[in-house]
């Protein structure tokens, strides 16, 4: 994670995100630098618009559309409602019959 933070720090400072600058930031922070990770990060960020990536990542969670329930869950809920309705109907019918003979 510290490698990403170093890249973001360089970006915020208006500095080029390259191996030399990343190593300098990481070393200044007391991080033991892994050359392979630095190279992978620099290669991975090549051609990436960091401002756009930050804007997309910073979208509020509330703005995300609510996930629709899975069809199986909806069907299960509808079946449960139907069963409850049938139980109520049976109960009402029994009460009506009891009133006749009561």
Backbone as JSON, one array per atom type, in Angstrom:
{
  "sequence": "XXXXXXXXXXXXXXXXXXXXXXXXXXXXXXXXXXXXXXXXXXXXXXXXXXXXXXXXXXXXXXXXXXXXXXXXXXXXXXXXXXXXXXXXXXXXXXXXXXXXXX",
  "N": [[0.82, -1.18, 0.0], [2.0, 1.15, 0.66], [3.48, 1.8, -1.56], [1.63, 2.64, -3.44], [0.66, 4.88, -2.09], [2.97, 6.42, -2.12], [3.18, 6.94, -4.85], [0.83, 8.43, -5.22], [1.43, 10.61, -3.62], [3.6, 11.71, -5.01], [2.23, 12.4, -7.34], [0.4, 14.31, -6.35], [2.2, 16.26, -5.63], [3.0, 17.11, -8.04], [5.07, 15.89, -9.3], [6.99, 13.71, -11.44], [6.01, 10.35, -11.81], [8.16, 8.05, -11.42], [10.67, 5.43, -11.35], [12.95, 6.29, -9.89], [12.0, 8.53, -8.4], [9.94, 7.33, -6.91], [11.42, 5.49, -5.37], [12.9, 7.28, -3.85], [10.92, 8.59, -2.3], [9.83, 6.42, -0.88], [12.1, 5.5, 0.5], [12.63, 7.76, 2.07], [10.49, 7.58, 3.74], [11.18, 5.49, 5.25], [10.82, 2.94, 4.31], [11.71, -0.28, 3.25], [12.85, -0.67, 0.11], [11.49, -2.47, -2.56], [12.66, -3.44, -5.5], [11.38, -4.75, -7.65], [8.66, -4.37, -7.14], [8.5, -1.61, -7.37], [9.15, -1.23, -10.08], [7.0, -2.64, -11.22], [4.82, -1.1, -10.38], [5.32, 1.39, -11.61], [5.21, 0.59, -14.29], [2.57, -0.31, -14.35], [1.15, 2.03, -13.95], [1.57, 3.43, -16.2], [0.26, 5.36, -18.73], [-2.1, 5.74, -17.36], [-4.7, 7.83, -16.33], [-4.45, 9.55, -13.6], [-5.94, 11.47, -12.2], [-8.52, 11.02, -13.18], [-8.89, 8.4, -12.3], [-8.85, 8.8, -9.54], [-11.1, 10.44, -9.26], [-13.12, 8.66, -10.05], [-12.87, 6.74, -8.06], [-13.53, 8.16, -5.84], [-16.24, 8.5, -5.75], [-19.26, 8.9, -4.01], [-20.54, 6.38, -1.85], [-23.27, 6.22, -1.48], [-24.26, 7.11, -3.86], [-24.15, 5.01, -5.54], [-26.1, 2.71, -7.35], [-28.75, 0.86, -5.85], [-28.5, -2.58, -5.3], [-30.4, -4.86, -7.08], [-32.66, -7.3, -5.82], [-31.89, -10.75, -6.11], [-33.41, -12.8, -8.63], [-34.3, -15.3, -7.66], [-34.54, -14.82, -4.94], [-36.58, -12.93, -4.94], [-38.71, -14.45, -5.93], [-38.92, -16.32, -3.89], [-39.73, -14.7, -1.76], [-42.23, -13.86, -2.73], [-43.57, -16.31, -2.8], [-43.62, -16.91, -0.08], [-45.3, -14.87, 0.82], [-47.66, -15.6, -0.48], [-48.16, -18.05, 0.76], [-48.58, -17.21, 3.39], [-50.9, -15.73, 3.0], [-52.67, -17.77, 2.17], [-52.77, -19.23, 4.54], [-54.03, -17.39, 6.19], [-56.5, -17.2, 4.88], [-57.48, -19.84, 5.19], [-57.67, -19.93, 7.95], [-59.62, -17.96, 8.38], [-61.8, -19.11, 7.09], [-62.21, -21.39, 8.66], [-62.9, -20.18, 11.05], [-65.29, -19.03, 10.28], [-66.88, -21.31, 9.76], [-66.93, -22.4, 12.31], [-68.46, -20.51, 13.59], [-70.93, -21.03, 12.49], [-71.64, -23.44, 13.61], [-71.42, -22.99, 16.24]],
  "CA": [[0.0, 0.0, 0.0], [2.87, 2.32, 0.74], [3.94, 2.12, -2.91], [0.54, 3.43, -4.03], [0.67, 6.17, -1.41], [4.12, 7.18, -2.63], [2.82, 7.41, -6.19], [-0.16, 9.49, -5.05], [2.15, 11.77, -3.08], [4.32, 12.31, -6.13], [1.24, 13.01, -8.23], [-0.11, 15.52, -5.69], [3.27, 17.26, -5.63], [3.28, 17.5, -9.42], [6.33, 15.26, -9.73], [6.84, 12.56, -12.31], [6.01, 9.06, -11.12], [9.13, 7.14, -12.05], [11.34, 4.56, -10.37], [13.85, 7.06, -9.03], [11.22, 9.32, -7.45], [9.26, 6.41, -5.99], [12.42, 4.97, -4.43], [13.27, 8.37, -2.94], [9.82, 8.79, -1.35], [9.76, 5.24, -0.02], [13.27, 5.51, 1.38], [12.44, 8.84, 3.04], [9.48, 7.13, 4.7], [11.75, 4.39, 6.02], [10.37, 1.68, 3.75], [12.72, -1.03, 2.51], [12.35, -0.65, -1.26], [11.52, -3.68, -3.37], [12.84, -2.97, -6.88], [10.38, -5.36, -8.53], [7.37, -3.7, -6.9], [8.6, -0.25, -7.92], [9.06, -1.37, -11.53], [5.65, -3.07, -11.55], [3.93, 0.03, -10.18], [5.57, 2.37, -12.67], [4.67, 0.02, -15.52], [1.12, -0.37, -14.23], [0.57, 3.38, -14.01], [1.85, 4.01, -17.51], [-0.94, 5.62, -19.51], [-3.27, 5.88, -16.5], [-5.04, 9.2, -15.93], [-4.61, 9.42, -12.16], [-7.04, 12.34, -11.79], [-9.76, 10.3, -13.51], [-8.98, 7.24, -11.4], [-9.21, 9.33, -8.22], [-12.49, 10.9, -9.34], [-13.99, 7.48, -10.08], [-12.78, 6.05, -6.78], [-14.04, 9.03, -4.79], [-17.69, 8.63, -5.83], [-19.89, 8.48, -2.74], [-21.17, 5.05, -1.87], [-24.72, 6.41, -1.58], [-24.61, 7.37, -5.25], [-24.2, 3.74, -6.27], [-27.47, 2.19, -7.37], [-28.99, -0.28, -4.96], [-28.52, -3.85, -6.02], [-31.72, -5.48, -7.13], [-32.6, -8.65, -5.27], [-31.77, -11.82, -7.1], [-34.73, -13.32, -8.98], [-34.66, -16.4, -6.78], [-34.96, -14.23, -3.67], [-37.88, -12.31, -5.16], [-39.69, -15.53, -6.04], [-39.07, -16.91, -2.56], [-40.53, -13.76, -0.98], [-43.59, -13.91, -3.24], [-44.14, -17.58, -2.36], [-43.89, -16.78, 1.36], [-46.48, -14.02, 0.96], [-48.81, -16.4, -0.9], [-48.41, -19.04, 1.8], [-49.18, -16.49, 4.52], [-52.27, -15.38, 2.58], [-53.45, -18.99, 2.21], [-52.98, -19.56, 5.95], [-55.03, -16.45, 6.68], [-57.78, -17.6, 4.27], [-57.9, -21.08, 5.84], [-58.05, -19.55, 9.31], [-60.89, -17.23, 8.31], [-62.84, -20.09, 6.71], [-62.45, -22.23, 9.84], [-63.62, -19.35, 12.0], [-66.66, -18.9, 9.77], [-67.57, -22.59, 9.99], [-67.13, -22.54, 13.75], [-69.56, -19.62, 13.94], [-72.17, -21.67, 12.06], [-71.97, -24.56, 14.5], [-71.03, -22.56, 17.53]],
  "C": [[0.87, 1.26, 0.0], [3.4, 2.74, -0.63], [2.9, 2.99, -3.62], [0.52, 4.82, -3.41], [1.83, 7.04, -1.91], [3.82, 7.74, -4.01], [1.81, 8.55, -6.11], [0.49, 10.77, -4.51], [2.92, 12.48, -4.19], [3.36, 13.03, -7.08], [0.73, 14.33, -7.65], [0.93, 16.64, -5.69], [3.63, 17.72, -7.05], [4.58, 16.92, -9.95], [6.03, 14.07, -10.62], [6.9, 11.28, -11.48], [6.92, 8.13, -11.9], [9.85, 6.37, -10.95], [12.19, 5.35, -9.38], [13.07, 7.85, -7.98], [10.48, 8.44, -6.44], [10.23, 5.87, -4.93], [12.78, 6.04, -3.4], [12.19, 8.59, -1.88], [9.75, 7.63, -0.37], [10.92, 5.2, 0.97], [13.14, 6.58, 2.45], [11.42, 8.45, 4.1], [9.97, 5.95, 5.53], [11.3, 3.01, 5.55], [11.52, 1.02, 3.02], [12.18, -1.24, 1.09], [12.56, -1.99, -1.95], [11.52, -3.24, -4.83], [11.74, -3.5, -7.81], [9.03, -4.68, -8.36], [7.37, -2.3, -7.48], [8.44, -0.31, -9.44], [7.64, -1.74, -11.96], [4.66, -1.91, -11.41], [4.08, 1.06, -11.29], [4.99, 1.87, -14.0], [3.15, 0.0, -15.49], [0.45, 0.98, -14.34], [0.8, 4.06, -15.35], [0.55, 4.15, -18.3], [-2.2, 5.77, -18.69], [-3.47, 7.36, -16.17], [-5.39, 9.15, -14.44], [-5.76, 10.29, -11.65], [-8.39, 11.65, -12.04], [-9.96, 9.11, -12.57], [-9.39, 7.69, -10.0], [-10.66, 9.77, -8.21], [-13.46, 9.72, -9.33], [-14.0, 6.76, -8.75], [-13.43, 6.86, -5.67], [-15.55, 9.21, -4.86], [-18.3, 8.16, -4.52], [-20.59, 7.14, -2.9], [-22.67, 5.18, -2.05], [-25.15, 6.64, -3.02], [-24.7, 6.09, -6.07], [-25.63, 3.22, -6.23], [-27.6, 0.98, -6.46], [-29.08, -1.54, -5.8], [-29.92, -4.43, -5.95], [-31.63, -6.88, -6.54], [-32.54, -9.68, -6.39], [-33.15, -12.37, -7.39], [-35.19, -14.44, -8.06], [-35.16, -15.87, -5.44], [-36.34, -13.6, -3.81], [-38.98, -13.38, -5.23], [-39.97, -16.14, -4.68], [-39.95, -16.02, -1.69], [-41.99, -13.79, -1.42], [-44.29, -15.2, -2.79], [-44.49, -17.52, -0.88], [-45.14, -15.94, 1.6], [-47.73, -14.8, 0.59], [-49.18, -17.42, 0.16], [-49.07, -18.39, 3.02], [-50.64, -16.15, 4.22], [-53.17, -16.6, 2.64], [-53.77, -19.38, 3.65], [-54.05, -18.66, 6.55], [-56.42, -16.84, 6.16], [-58.33, -18.85, 4.95], [-58.38, -20.78, 7.26], [-59.4, -18.85, 9.34], [-62.04, -18.19, 7.99], [-63.19, -20.95, 7.91], [-63.24, -21.44, 10.87], [-65.08, -19.18, 11.58], [-67.48, -20.15, 9.99], [-67.87, -22.79, 11.46], [-68.31, -21.69, 14.2], [-70.9, -20.25, 13.58], [-72.62, -22.74, 13.07], [-71.8, -24.21, 15.97], [-71.94, -22.43, 18.6]]
}
